[in-house]
Amino acid sequence: MSTQQIRDQKGHLLGTISSSPNNQQNARDSHGRFLGSYDPHTNVTRDASGRAIGTGNSLASLIR
C-alpha cells in the first residue's frame, strides 16, 4: 500500500491518497476522514456518500 501526501504551497498537509493492493485508491483529508474512492476497474470516482462524481481519477479534486 502506497500513500501520497497532498500539500499546499506552504507545506501544510491537505490530505492523502492511498492505493490498496487491488489498485483502488482512497482519499482522506488531513484529519484522516474518508473523502472518496477511485476504482480503476470501473474507472469511476465516488465521494464519501458513494455517489459517482465522475469518470477517471478525480480524487485530488476532493481534497481541499
PyMOL Python script that loads the backbone (N, CA, C, O; Angstrom):
from pymol import cmd

cmd.read_pdbstr("""\
ATOM      1  N   MET A   1       0.843  -1.173   0.000  1.00  0.00           N
ATOM      2  CA  MET A   1       0.000   0.000   0.000  1.00  0.00           C
ATOM      3  C   MET A   1       0.891   1.239   0.000  1.00  0.00           C
ATOM      4  O   MET A   1       1.765   1.381   0.855  1.00  0.00           O
ATOM      5  N   SER A   2       0.669   2.123  -0.951  1.00  0.00           N
ATOM      6  CA  SER A   2       1.451   3.356  -1.003  1.00  0.00           C
ATOM      7  C   SER A   2       0.541   4.544  -0.707  1.00  0.00           C
ATOM      8  O   SER A   2      -0.655   4.515  -0.996  1.00  0.00           O
ATOM      9  N   THR A   3       1.125   5.582  -0.129  1.00  0.00           N
ATOM     10  CA  THR A   3       0.368   6.775   0.234  1.00  0.00           C
ATOM     11  C   THR A   3       1.070   8.008  -0.313  1.00  0.00           C
ATOM     12  O   THR A   3       2.278   8.178  -0.152  1.00  0.00           O
ATOM     13  N   GLN A   4       0.294   8.858  -0.959  1.00  0.00           N
ATOM     14  CA  GLN A   4       0.801  10.116  -1.498  1.00  0.00           C
ATOM     15  C   GLN A   4       0.220  11.250  -0.658  1.00  0.00           C
ATOM     16  O   GLN A   4      -0.996  11.338  -0.487  1.00  0.00           O
ATOM     17  N   GLN A   5       1.079  12.110  -0.139  1.00  0.00           N
ATOM     18  CA  GLN A   5       0.629  13.257   0.641  1.00  0.00           C
ATOM     19  C   GLN A   5       0.386  14.438  -0.291  1.00  0.00           C
ATOM     20  O   GLN A   5       1.195  14.717  -1.176  1.00  0.00           O
ATOM     21  N   ILE A   6      -0.730  15.128  -0.086  1.00  0.00           N
ATOM     22  CA  ILE A   6      -1.066  16.319  -0.852  1.00  0.00           C
ATOM     23  C   ILE A   6      -0.876  17.516   0.074  1.00  0.00           C
ATOM     24  O   ILE A   6      -1.495  17.600   1.135  1.00  0.00           O
ATOM     25  N   ARG A   7      -0.012  18.442  -0.343  1.00  0.00           N
ATOM     26  CA  ARG A   7       0.312  19.609   0.491  1.00  0.00           C
ATOM     27  C   ARG A   7       0.058  20.900  -0.278  1.00  0.00           C
ATOM     28  O   ARG A   7       0.095  20.922  -1.508  1.00  0.00           O
ATOM     29  N   ASP A   8      -0.203  21.983   0.471  1.00  0.00           N
ATOM     30  CA  ASP A   8      -0.368  23.287  -0.161  1.00  0.00           C
ATOM     31  C   ASP A   8       1.001  23.925  -0.396  1.00  0.00           C
ATOM     32  O   ASP A   8       2.032  23.305  -0.131  1.00  0.00           O
ATOM     33  N   GLN A   9       1.009  25.157  -0.891  1.00  0.00           N
ATOM     34  CA  GLN A   9       2.271  25.823  -1.229  1.00  0.00           C
ATOM     35  C   GLN A   9       3.138  26.096  -0.013  1.00  0.00           C
ATOM     36  O   GLN A   9       4.354  26.238  -0.140  1.00  0.00           O
ATOM     37  N   LYS A  10       2.529  26.170   1.164  1.00  0.00           N
ATOM     38  CA  LYS A  10       3.286  26.424   2.392  1.00  0.00           C
ATOM     39  C   LYS A  10       3.742  25.136   3.071  1.00  0.00           C
ATOM     40  O   LYS A  10       4.409  25.177   4.105  1.00  0.00           O
ATOM     41  N   GLY A  11       3.382  23.996   2.487  1.00  0.00           N
ATOM     42  CA  GLY A  11       3.801  22.720   3.040  1.00  0.00           C
ATOM     43  C   GLY A  11       2.829  22.105   4.020  1.00  0.00           C
ATOM     44  O   GLY A  11       3.130  21.070   4.615  1.00  0.00           O
ATOM     45  N   HIS A  12       1.657  22.721   4.208  1.00  0.00           N
ATOM     46  CA  HIS A  12       0.665  22.164   5.119  1.00  0.00           C
ATOM     47  C   HIS A  12      -0.017  20.960   4.469  1.00  0.00           C
ATOM     48  O   HIS A  12      -0.367  20.996   3.289  1.00  0.00           O
ATOM     49  N   LEU A  13      -0.198  19.908   5.243  1.00  0.00           N
ATOM     50  CA  LEU A  13      -0.847  18.702   4.737  1.00  0.00           C
ATOM     51  C   LEU A  13      -2.331  18.968   4.512  1.00  0.00           C
ATOM     52  O   LEU A  13      -3.038  19.377   5.433  1.00  0.00           O
ATOM     53  N   LEU A  14      -2.802  18.737   3.289  1.00  0.00           N
ATOM     54  CA  LEU A  14      -4.215  18.889   2.964  1.00  0.00           C
ATOM     55  C   LEU A  14      -4.935  17.553   3.017  1.00  0.00           C
ATOM     56  O   LEU A  14      -6.113  17.492   3.369  1.00  0.00           O
ATOM     57  N   GLY A  15      -4.232  16.483   2.670  1.00  0.00           N
ATOM     58  CA  GLY A  15      -4.833  15.161   2.661  1.00  0.00           C
ATOM     59  C   GLY A  15      -3.888  14.136   2.072  1.00  0.00           C
ATOM     60  O   GLY A  15      -2.735  14.432   1.759  1.00  0.00           O
ATOM     61  N   THR A  16      -4.402  12.923   1.928  1.00  0.00           N
ATOM     62  CA  THR A  16      -3.606  11.835   1.376  1.00  0.00           C
ATOM     63  C   THR A  16      -4.437  11.028   0.388  1.00  0.00           C
ATOM     64  O   THR A  16      -5.665  10.988   0.465  1.00  0.00           O
ATOM     65  N   ILE A  17      -3.739  10.388  -0.537  1.00  0.00           N
ATOM     66  CA  ILE A  17      -4.348   9.422  -1.445  1.00  0.00           C
ATOM     67  C   ILE A  17      -3.551   8.137  -1.295  1.00  0.00           C
ATOM     68  O   ILE A  17      -2.343   8.113  -1.532  1.00  0.00           O
ATOM     69  N   SER A  18      -4.235   7.067  -0.899  1.00  0.00           N
ATOM     70  CA  SER A  18      -3.557   5.789  -0.684  1.00  0.00           C
ATOM     71  C   SER A  18      -4.083   4.750  -1.668  1.00  0.00           C
ATOM     72  O   SER A  18      -5.256   4.759  -2.041  1.00  0.00           O
ATOM     73  N   SER A  19      -3.188   3.859  -2.075  1.00  0.00           N
ATOM     74  CA  SER A  19      -3.522   2.787  -3.006  1.00  0.00           C
ATOM     75  C   SER A  19      -3.523   1.465  -2.266  1.00  0.00           C
ATOM     76  O   SER A  19      -2.625   1.188  -1.470  1.00  0.00           O
ATOM     77  N   SER A  20      -4.537   0.648  -2.530  1.00  0.00           N
ATOM     78  CA  SER A  20      -4.618  -0.678  -1.923  1.00  0.00           C
ATOM     79  C   SER A  20      -4.055  -1.707  -2.907  1.00  0.00           C
ATOM     80  O   SER A  20      -3.824  -1.379  -4.071  1.00  0.00           O
ATOM     81  N   PRO A  21      -3.832  -2.939  -2.459  1.00  0.00           N
ATOM     82  CA  PRO A  21      -3.266  -3.968  -3.348  1.00  0.00           C
ATOM     83  C   PRO A  21      -4.115  -4.242  -4.597  1.00  0.00           C
ATOM     84  O   PRO A  21      -3.579  -4.671  -5.618  1.00  0.00           O
ATOM     85  N   ASN A  22      -5.433  -3.999  -4.528  1.00  0.00           N
ATOM     86  CA  ASN A  22      -6.288  -4.230  -5.699  1.00  0.00           C
ATOM     87  C   ASN A  22      -6.366  -2.996  -6.597  1.00  0.00           C
ATOM     88  O   ASN A  22      -7.209  -2.926  -7.492  1.00  0.00           O
ATOM     89  N   ASN A  23      -5.478  -2.015  -6.353  1.00  0.00           N
ATOM     90  CA  ASN A  23      -5.340  -0.781  -7.135  1.00  0.00           C
ATOM     91  C   ASN A  23      -6.421   0.248  -6.870  1.00  0.00           C
ATOM     92  O   ASN A  23      -6.399   1.315  -7.484  1.00  0.00           O
ATOM     93  N   GLN A  24      -7.372  -0.027  -5.975  1.00  0.00           N
ATOM     94  CA  GLN A  24      -8.347   1.000  -5.618  1.00  0.00           C
ATOM     95  C   GLN A  24      -7.637   2.075  -4.806  1.00  0.00           C
ATOM     96  O   GLN A  24      -6.757   1.770  -4.002  1.00  0.00           O
ATOM     97  N   GLN A  25      -8.017   3.326  -5.013  1.00  0.00           N
ATOM     98  CA  GLN A  25      -7.399   4.435  -4.303  1.00  0.00           C
ATOM     99  C   GLN A  25      -8.434   5.125  -3.424  1.00  0.00           C
ATOM    100  O   GLN A  25      -9.598   5.257  -3.804  1.00  0.00           O
ATOM    101  N   ASN A  26      -7.995   5.566  -2.235  1.00  0.00           N
ATOM    102  CA  ASN A  26      -8.864   6.253  -1.289  1.00  0.00           C
ATOM    103  C   ASN A  26      -8.261   7.597  -0.927  1.00  0.00           C
ATOM    104  O   ASN A  26      -7.052   7.713  -0.726  1.00  0.00           O
ATOM    105  N   ALA A  27      -9.112   8.615  -0.845  1.00  0.00           N
ATOM    106  CA  ALA A  27      -8.676   9.953  -0.449  1.00  0.00           C
ATOM    107  C   ALA A  27      -9.154  10.232   0.969  1.00  0.00           C
ATOM    108  O   ALA A  27     -10.280   9.898   1.338  1.00  0.00           O
ATOM    109  N   ARG A  28      -8.277  10.854   1.759  1.00  0.00           N
ATOM    110  CA  ARG A  28      -8.609  11.257   3.125  1.00  0.00           C
ATOM    111  C   ARG A  28      -8.128  12.680   3.340  1.00  0.00           C
ATOM    112  O   ARG A  28      -7.139  13.106   2.744  1.00  0.00           O
ATOM    113  N   ASP A  29      -8.838  13.420   4.200  1.00  0.00           N
ATOM    114  CA  ASP A  29      -8.399  14.782   4.499  1.00  0.00           C
ATOM    115  C   ASP A  29      -7.280  14.743   5.525  1.00  0.00           C
ATOM    116  O   ASP A  29      -6.836  13.667   5.925  1.00  0.00           O
ATOM    117  N   SER A  30      -6.828  15.911   5.950  1.00  0.00           N
ATOM    118  CA  SER A  30      -5.684  15.978   6.871  1.00  0.00           C
ATOM    119  C   SER A  30      -5.998  15.410   8.245  1.00  0.00           C
ATOM    120  O   SER A  30      -5.087  15.139   9.027  1.00  0.00           O
ATOM    121  N   HIS A  31      -7.291  15.227   8.548  1.00  0.00           N
ATOM    122  CA  HIS A  31      -7.696  14.647   9.831  1.00  0.00           C
ATOM    123  C   HIS A  31      -7.980  13.151   9.717  1.00  0.00           C
ATOM    124  O   HIS A  31      -8.380  12.515  10.692  1.00  0.00           O
ATOM    125  N   GLY A  32      -7.774  12.595   8.536  1.00  0.00           N
ATOM    126  CA  GLY A  32      -7.980  11.169   8.326  1.00  0.00           C
ATOM    127  C   GLY A  32      -9.399  10.789   7.948  1.00  0.00           C
ATOM    128  O   GLY A  32      -9.711   9.602   7.852  1.00  0.00           O
ATOM    129  N   ARG A  33     -10.273  11.777   7.729  1.00  0.00           N
ATOM    130  CA  ARG A  33     -11.657  11.488   7.343  1.00  0.00           C
ATOM    131  C   ARG A  33     -11.712  11.063   5.880  1.00  0.00           C
ATOM    132  O   ARG A  33     -11.084  11.675   5.016  1.00  0.00           O
ATOM    133  N   PHE A  34     -12.470  10.006   5.621  1.00  0.00           N
ATOM    134  CA  PHE A  34     -12.620   9.460   4.279  1.00  0.00           C
ATOM    135  C   PHE A  34     -13.366  10.454   3.388  1.00  0.00           C
ATOM    136  O   PHE A  34     -14.435  10.939   3.757  1.00  0.00           O
ATOM    137  N   LEU A  35     -12.803  10.754   2.217  1.00  0.00           N
ATOM    138  CA  LEU A  35     -13.417  11.703   1.286  1.00  0.00           C
ATOM    139  C   LEU A  35     -14.010  11.029   0.057  1.00  0.00           C
ATOM    140  O   LEU A  35     -15.000  11.505  -0.498  1.00  0.00           O
ATOM    141  N   GLY A  36     -13.410   9.924  -0.368  1.00  0.00           N
ATOM    142  CA  GLY A  36     -13.908   9.246  -1.548  1.00  0.00           C
ATOM    143  C   GLY A  36     -12.937   8.196  -2.037  1.00  0.00           C
ATOM    144  O   GLY A  36     -11.868   7.994  -1.461  1.00  0.00           O
ATOM    145  N   SER A  37     -13.335   7.519  -3.128  1.00  0.00           N
ATOM    146  CA  SER A  37     -12.504   6.445  -3.664  1.00  0.00           C
ATOM    147  C   SER A  37     -12.582   6.417  -5.186  1.00  0.00           C
ATOM    148  O   SER A  37     -13.532   6.907  -5.797  1.00  0.00           O
ATOM    149  N   TYR A  38     -11.551   5.826  -5.768  1.00  0.00           N
ATOM    150  CA  TYR A  38     -11.486   5.633  -7.214  1.00  0.00           C
ATOM    151  C   TYR A  38     -11.241   4.158  -7.478  1.00  0.00           C
ATOM    152  O   TYR A  38     -10.325   3.561  -6.913  1.00  0.00           O
ATOM    153  N   ASP A  39     -12.073   3.567  -8.349  1.00  0.00           N
ATOM    154  CA  ASP A  39     -11.929   2.165  -8.728  1.00  0.00           C
ATOM    155  C   ASP A  39     -11.477   2.108 -10.188  1.00  0.00           C
ATOM    156  O   ASP A  39     -12.252   2.445 -11.084  1.00  0.00           O
ATOM    157  N   PRO A  40     -10.228   1.685 -10.440  1.00  0.00           N
ATOM    158  CA  PRO A  40      -9.739   1.668 -11.821  1.00  0.00           C
ATOM    159  C   PRO A  40     -10.442   0.638 -12.705  1.00  0.00           C
ATOM    160  O   PRO A  40     -10.411   0.757 -13.930  1.00  0.00           O
ATOM    161  N   HIS A  41     -11.072  -0.364 -12.107  1.00  0.00           N
ATOM    162  CA  HIS A  41     -11.765  -1.386 -12.900  1.00  0.00           C
ATOM    163  C   HIS A  41     -13.030  -0.817 -13.534  1.00  0.00           C
ATOM    164  O   HIS A  41     -13.384  -1.188 -14.653  1.00  0.00           O
ATOM    165  N   THR A  42     -13.715   0.083 -12.824  1.00  0.00           N
ATOM    166  CA  THR A  42     -14.921   0.720 -13.362  1.00  0.00           C
ATOM    167  C   THR A  42     -14.629   2.117 -13.893  1.00  0.00           C
ATOM    168  O   THR A  42     -15.468   2.712 -14.569  1.00  0.00           O
ATOM    169  N   ASN A  43     -13.428   2.651 -13.588  1.00  0.00           N
ATOM    170  CA  ASN A  43     -12.996   3.994 -13.992  1.00  0.00           C
ATOM    171  C   ASN A  43     -13.942   5.071 -13.453  1.00  0.00           C
ATOM    172  O   ASN A  43     -14.235   6.047 -14.144  1.00  0.00           O
ATOM    173  N   VAL A  44     -14.421   4.888 -12.207  1.00  0.00           N
ATOM    174  CA  VAL A  44     -15.361   5.823 -11.585  1.00  0.00           C
ATOM    175  C   VAL A  44     -14.805   6.286 -10.250  1.00  0.00           C
ATOM    176  O   VAL A  44     -14.287   5.486  -9.471  1.00  0.00           O
ATOM    177  N   THR A  45     -14.918   7.592  -9.988  1.00  0.00           N
ATOM    178  CA  THR A  45     -14.580   8.171  -8.689  1.00  0.00           C
ATOM    179  C   THR A  45     -15.877   8.415  -7.937  1.00  0.00           C
ATOM    180  O   THR A  45     -16.833   8.956  -8.491  1.00  0.00           O
ATOM    181  N   ARG A  46     -15.906   8.011  -6.667  1.00  0.00           N
ATOM    182  CA  ARG A  46     -17.095   8.189  -5.826  1.00  0.00           C
ATOM    183  C   ARG A  46     -16.736   9.016  -4.604  1.00  0.00           C
ATOM    184  O   ARG A  46     -15.617   8.939  -4.098  1.00  0.00           O
ATOM    185  N   ASP A  47     -17.704   9.819  -4.126  1.00  0.00           N
ATOM    186  CA  ASP A  47     -17.473  10.613  -2.920  1.00  0.00           C
ATOM    187  C   ASP A  47     -17.711   9.754  -1.685  1.00  0.00           C
ATOM    188  O   ASP A  47     -17.970   8.557  -1.805  1.00  0.00           O
ATOM    189  N   ALA A  48     -17.625  10.351  -0.503  1.00  0.00           N
ATOM    190  CA  ALA A  48     -17.757   9.610   0.750  1.00  0.00           C
ATOM    191  C   ALA A  48     -19.143   8.998   0.917  1.00  0.00           C
ATOM    192  O   ALA A  48     -19.301   8.032   1.663  1.00  0.00           O
ATOM    193  N   SER A  49     -20.147   9.543   0.239  1.00  0.00           N
ATOM    194  CA  SER A  49     -21.512   9.011   0.309  1.00  0.00           C
ATOM    195  C   SER A  49     -21.749   7.895  -0.693  1.00  0.00           C
ATOM    196  O   SER A  49     -22.817   7.283  -0.696  1.00  0.00           O
ATOM    197  N   GLY A  50     -20.765   7.621  -1.547  1.00  0.00           N
ATOM    198  CA  GLY A  50     -20.906   6.572  -2.541  1.00  0.00           C
ATOM    199  C   GLY A  50     -21.467   7.049  -3.869  1.00  0.00           C
ATOM    200  O   GLY A  50     -21.681   6.243  -4.774  1.00  0.00           O
ATOM    201  N   ARG A  51     -21.709   8.349  -3.999  1.00  0.00           N
ATOM    202  CA  ARG A  51     -22.223   8.900  -5.250  1.00  0.00           C
ATOM    203  C   ARG A  51     -21.089   9.048  -6.257  1.00  0.00           C
ATOM    204  O   ARG A  51     -19.997   9.504  -5.916  1.00  0.00           O
ATOM    205  N   ALA A  52     -21.359   8.659  -7.495  1.00  0.00           N
ATOM    206  CA  ALA A  52     -20.368   8.825  -8.556  1.00  0.00           C
ATOM    207  C   ALA A  52     -20.212  10.313  -8.844  1.00  0.00           C
ATOM    208  O   ALA A  52     -21.199  11.019  -9.051  1.00  0.00           O
ATOM    209  N   ILE A  53     -18.963  10.785  -8.854  1.00  0.00           N
ATOM    210  CA  ILE A  53     -18.725  12.202  -9.141  1.00  0.00           C
ATOM    211  C   ILE A  53     -18.044  12.400 -10.487  1.00  0.00           C
ATOM    212  O   ILE A  53     -17.854  13.537 -10.921  1.00  0.00           O
ATOM    213  N   GLY A  54     -17.676  11.318 -11.149  1.00  0.00           N
ATOM    214  CA  GLY A  54     -17.083  11.452 -12.472  1.00  0.00           C
ATOM    215  C   GLY A  54     -16.354  10.203 -12.903  1.00  0.00           C
ATOM    216  O   GLY A  54     -16.088   9.303 -12.107  1.00  0.00           O
ATOM    217  N   THR A  55     -16.036  10.171 -14.185  1.00  0.00           N
ATOM    218  CA  THR A  55     -15.226   9.076 -14.702  1.00  0.00           C
ATOM    219  C   THR A  55     -13.768   9.500 -14.640  1.00  0.00           C
ATOM    220  O   THR A  55     -13.448  10.688 -14.695  1.00  0.00           O
ATOM    221  N   GLY A  56     -12.911   8.533 -14.527  1.00  0.00           N
ATOM    222  CA  GLY A  56     -11.492   8.822 -14.350  1.00  0.00           C
ATOM    223  C   GLY A  56     -11.190   9.095 -12.886  1.00  0.00           C
ATOM    224  O   GLY A  56     -12.086   9.091 -12.042  1.00  0.00           O
ATOM    225  N   ASN A  57      -9.934   9.328 -12.599  1.00  0.00           N
ATOM    226  CA  ASN A  57      -9.496   9.554 -11.222  1.00  0.00           C
ATOM    227  C   ASN A  57      -9.604  11.041 -10.884  1.00  0.00           C
ATOM    228  O   ASN A  57      -8.802  11.851 -11.349  1.00  0.00           O
ATOM    229  N   SER A  58     -10.603  11.390 -10.071  1.00  0.00           N
ATOM    230  CA  SER A  58     -10.842  12.781  -9.659  1.00  0.00           C
ATOM    231  C   SER A  58     -10.617  12.974  -8.167  1.00  0.00           C
ATOM    232  O   SER A  58     -11.139  13.922  -7.582  1.00  0.00           O
ATOM    233  N   LEU A  59      -9.842  12.085  -7.543  1.00  0.00           N
ATOM    234  CA  LEU A  59      -9.668  12.154  -6.088  1.00  0.00           C
ATOM    235  C   LEU A  59      -9.039  13.460  -5.625  1.00  0.00           C
ATOM    236  O   LEU A  59      -9.421  13.991  -4.582  1.00  0.00           O
ATOM    237  N   ALA A  60      -8.088  13.984  -6.379  1.00  0.00           N
ATOM    238  CA  ALA A  60      -7.421  15.222  -5.957  1.00  0.00           C
ATOM    239  C   ALA A  60      -8.412  16.370  -5.823  1.00  0.00           C
ATOM    240  O   ALA A  60      -8.191  17.283  -5.027  1.00  0.00           O
ATOM    241  N   SER A  61      -9.499  16.340  -6.588  1.00  0.00           N
ATOM    242  CA  SER A  61     -10.488  17.419  -6.503  1.00  0.00           C
ATOM    243  C   SER A  61     -11.286  17.367  -5.205  1.00  0.00           C
ATOM    244  O   SER A  61     -11.919  18.354  -4.832  1.00  0.00           O
ATOM    245  N   LEU A  62     -11.264  16.231  -4.512  1.00  0.00           N
ATOM    246  CA  LEU A  62     -11.981  16.105  -3.240  1.00  0.00           C
ATOM    247  C   LEU A  62     -11.180  16.670  -2.075  1.00  0.00           C
ATOM    248  O   LEU A  62     -11.740  16.968  -1.021  1.00  0.00           O
ATOM    249  N   ILE A  63      -9.879  16.816  -2.260  1.00  0.00           N
ATOM    250  CA  ILE A  63      -9.003  17.304  -1.188  1.00  0.00           C
ATOM    251  C   ILE A  63      -8.886  18.813  -1.305  1.00  0.00           C
ATOM    252  O   ILE A  63      -8.496  19.339  -2.347  1.00  0.00           O
ATOM    253  N   ARG A  64      -9.234  19.513  -0.209  1.00  0.00           N
ATOM    254  CA  ARG A  64      -9.199  20.992  -0.212  1.00  0.00           C
ATOM    255  C   ARG A  64      -8.384  21.497   0.928  1.00  0.00           C
ATOM    256  O   ARG A  64      -8.237  22.708   1.093  1.00  0.00           O
TER     257      ARG A  64
END
""", "prot")
cmd.dss("prot")
cmd.show_as("cartoon", "prot")
cmd.util.cbc("prot")
cmd.orient("prot")
